[in-house]
Amino acid sequence: MPRGLSAGGAGPGGLGTNGRYETPQASELQRLMWTKNGASGHLDQVQPRIYVGDMYAAKDKRSLLAHRITHVLNAADGKFNVNTGARFYRDTKITYHGVVAFDMPTFDMSPFFAPAANFIRNALSTPTAKVLVHCVMGQSRSSTLVLAYLMIHENLTLADAIRAVSAGRNISPNAGFLEQLRALDRELHARRARS
């Protein structure tokens, strides 16, 4: 059973009417994000040693060094997005990973879930490491990849991952990304149920 799964009635992170876990509907998940518990700064800690931020945070090397950021995952890499890249950080000791993704509901972000999650996990295997995951505004692409990491490597349900991240920052994965995360939630739950 995924960690953090509530044993209550149907609803976000709960059990369905048949007593089995069911991935919540997108509307229920969006309601979790509408609570607006989190912040909306350029750089916000959403989990121990994991930060979500925008393009301004990503380009402010002085602030990154002050926060002791050691790894940057750019969820909006490329010429038409936030064009930083490893060369931008060459005068620091920051390890960089870029994902060329577009914040459109039709864009398939799912092929990047596992590589991005592995980058975050590998970074956090060093006790002093801190990871910034960013996109342009720090709400859709970046939060989608952090949610995927929490689901894949921390065994959280999608609803519990949303609760965890939105407590530290206002997030809003677009409708397409939310559906892709729902599919990941179903896939991970089915895999864990078989093992």
CORGIGI-V152033 format. One record per helix or strand of 2 or more residues. SS is the DSSP state (helix for helix, strand for strand). FROM is the first residue (numbers start at 0). LEN is the number of residues. If there is no record, write none. Layout:
ss->[SS;SS]
from->[FROM;FROM]
len->[LEN;LEN]
This chain:
ss->[helix;strand;strand;helix;helix;strand;helix;strand;helix;strand;helix;helix;helix]
from->[25;42;49;54;60;70;84;94;109;130;140;157;174]
len->[8;5;4;5;6;4;4;4;15;4;13;9;20]
